[in-house]
Amino acid sequence: SLLMDKQENIWAVAYQTGLFLIPKPMYNFEYACFNSDLIEGENSSCITSIIEDTENEVLWIGSDGSGLFKMARSAYYEVFNKENSNLHDNSIMSLSIDKRGDLWIASIHGGLSKRINDNSFKKLNLDGKIEGVQLTSLQYDSSRDLMYVGTNGHGLIILDAEKEEIIRIISDKINKWIGSIT
């Protein structure tokens, strides 16, 4: 994943390597270390996704196994995981933010969670229809208030973001794996 923040810095996610910051002048880059024990300078997290919350001026960073990191501009970060938050598990594959400012969190081990703008986390059940389904990607459509959820082997799930309900599951015999949605 690549993200250009509102200051025009580029953030590059490198799977099993970490997160790189390429400042706007682009004469060098910085390596950002993340670990669930909050030990400065030590990287033990496999970074998988990143999204900027421009309203609250934070970056949300997903990892494969260490949970979710919230990084403020001061480079201070917090760790959210299934032990201290209401997340399905610690293997985060994709992140998205809807027009209400809610953060959507897709897990490879079959869970969709939401961080409500009041800072609480909520597991989405969706009538048990996605339990055990590997979620790989998220994309939000603000004009229709829909969340598109890519899966590994179960096709594309379309959700009404406000009602948190499945509208449709698109899956056929051939096109069942959705790696990314743009």
C-alpha positions in Angstrom: 0.0 0.0 0.0 1.0 3.6 -0.6 -0.5 6.7 1.0 0.1 10.3 0.4 -0.9 12.3 3.4 -2.2 15.8 3.4 1.3 17.2 3.9 2.3 15.3 0.7 4.6 12.8 2.4 4.4 9.3 1.0 4.0 6.3 3.4 4.9 3.0 1.9 3.9 -0.3 3.5 6.4 -3.1 2.9 5.0 -6.5 3.9 7.1 -8.2 6.5 9.5 -5.3 6.5 7.6 -2.4 8.0 6.6 1.2 7.1 8.7 3.7 5.2 8.1 7.5 5.3 9.3 9.4 2.2 9.1 13.1 3.1 7.9 15.6 0.5 11.4 16.8 -0.5 12.2 13.1 -1.3 15.9 13.4 -0.7 15.8 10.5 1.8 13.4 8.3 3.7 12.7 7.3 7.3 12.0 3.8 8.6 9.1 3.7 11.1 9.4 0.9 13.6 6.2 -0.7 15.1 5.8 -3.3 17.8 3.0 -4.3 20.1 5.2 -3.8 23.2 5.8 -0.1 22.4 9.6 -0.5 22.5 11.1 2.4 20.6 13.3 1.6 17.6 12.4 -2.1 17.5 10.2 -3.5 14.7 8.4 -6.7 15.2 5.2 -6.0 13.2 4.4 -7.1 9.7 2.6 -3.9 8.4 -0.2 -4.6 5.9 -2.3 -1.4 5.5 -2.4 2.3 6.3 -5.0 5.0 6.1 -5.0 8.7 7.1 -7.8 10.1 9.3 -7.5 13.7 8.2 -10.2 14.9 10.6 -8.3 13.7 13.7 -4.8 14.0 12.1 -3.7 10.5 12.8 -2.6 7.5 10.8 -4.1 4.1 11.3 -1.7 1.2 10.5 -2.8 -2.4 10.3 -0.5 -5.3 11.0 -0.5 -9.1 10.5 -0.5 -10.3 14.0 0.2 -7.2 16.2 -3.2 -5.5 15.8 -3.9 -1.9 14.9 -1.6 1.1 15.5 -2.8 4.7 15.9 0.0 7.1 15.1 -0.3 10.8 15.9 1.8 13.4 14.1 4.1 13.5 17.1 5.1 9.9 16.1 3.6 8.6 19.3 1.4 5.6 18.8 -1.1 3.4 20.6 -1.7 -0.3 20.0 -5.2 -1.8 19.8 -5.6 -5.6 19.7 -8.2 -8.2 20.6 -6.9 -8.3 24.1 -7.5 -4.5 24.8 -10.2 -3.7 22.2 -13.2 -5.2 20.6 -11.4 -6.5 17.5 -12.0 -9.9 15.9 -8.3 -10.6 15.8 -4.8 -9.1 15.4 -4.3 -9.9 11.7 -5.5 -6.7 10.0 -5.6 -6.8 6.2 -7.3 -3.6 5.2 -8.6 -0.3 6.6 -11.2 2.2 5.4 -13.0 5.3 6.8 -16.6 6.2 6.0 -18.2 9.6 5.8 -19.1 9.5 9.5 -15.4 9.2 10.4 -15.8 5.5 11.5 -12.8 3.3 10.8 -13.6 -0.1 9.3 -11.1 -2.9 10.0 -11.0 -6.1 7.9 -9.3 -9.2 9.4 -7.9 -12.2 7.5 -9.4 -14.5 10.1 -12.9 -13.6 9.3 -13.9 -10.5 11.2 -15.1 -7.0 10.4 -14.8 -4.5 13.1 -15.5 -0.8 13.3 -14.0 2.0 15.4 -16.8 4.4 16.1 -15.9 8.1 16.2 -16.3 8.0 20.0 -13.2 5.8 20.2 -15.0 2.5 21.0 -14.5 -0.6 18.9 -17.4 -2.8 17.7 -17.4 -6.2 16.2 -19.9 -6.5 13.2 -21.8 -9.8 13.2 -23.7 -9.4 9.9 -26.0 -12.3 10.9 -23.1 -14.6 11.0 -22.7 -14.5 7.2 -19.0 -13.6 7.2 -17.9 -15.7 10.2 -14.8 -17.6 9.2 -14.5 -15.7 5.8 -11.0 -14.4 5.1 -11.4 -10.6 4.5 -8.7 -9.1 2.3 -9.7 -5.6 1.3 -12.0 -2.7 1.9 -13.2 0.2 -0.3 -15.7 2.8 0.7 -18.1 4.5 -1.8 -19.1 7.8 -0.1 -21.7 8.7 -2.8 -23.8 5.6 -2.1 -22.6 5.0 1.5 -21.5 1.5 0.6 -18.6 -0.6 1.9 -17.1 -3.1 -0.5 -15.4 -6.0 1.2 -13.0 -8.3 -0.8 -12.6 -11.9 0.4 -10.3 -14.8 -0.1 -12.5 -17.4 -1.8 -16.0 -15.9 -1.1 -16.2 -13.1 -3.7 -17.2 -9.5 -3.0 -19.5 -8.4 -0.2 -21.4 -5.1 -0.5 -22.6 -3.5 2.7 -24.9 -0.6 3.6 -22.3 1.3 5.7 -24.9 3.1 7.8 -27.2 0.2 8.5 -24.3 -2.3 8.8 -26.2 -4.8 6.6 -25.2 -7.0 3.7 -26.8 -5.8 0.5 -25.3 -8.4 -1.8 -22.6 -11.1 -2.1 -21.1 -11.4 -5.6 -19.5 -14.8 -6.1 -19.2 -17.1 -9.0 -17.3 -20.3 -9.8 -14.2 -18.5 -11.1 -14.0 -15.0 -9.5 -14.0 -15.7 -5.8 -10.7 -14.1 -4.7 -10.6 -10.3 -4.3 -7.0 -9.1 -3.5 -7.6 -5.3 -3.6 -10.4 -2.9 -4.5 -9.7 0.6 -5.9 
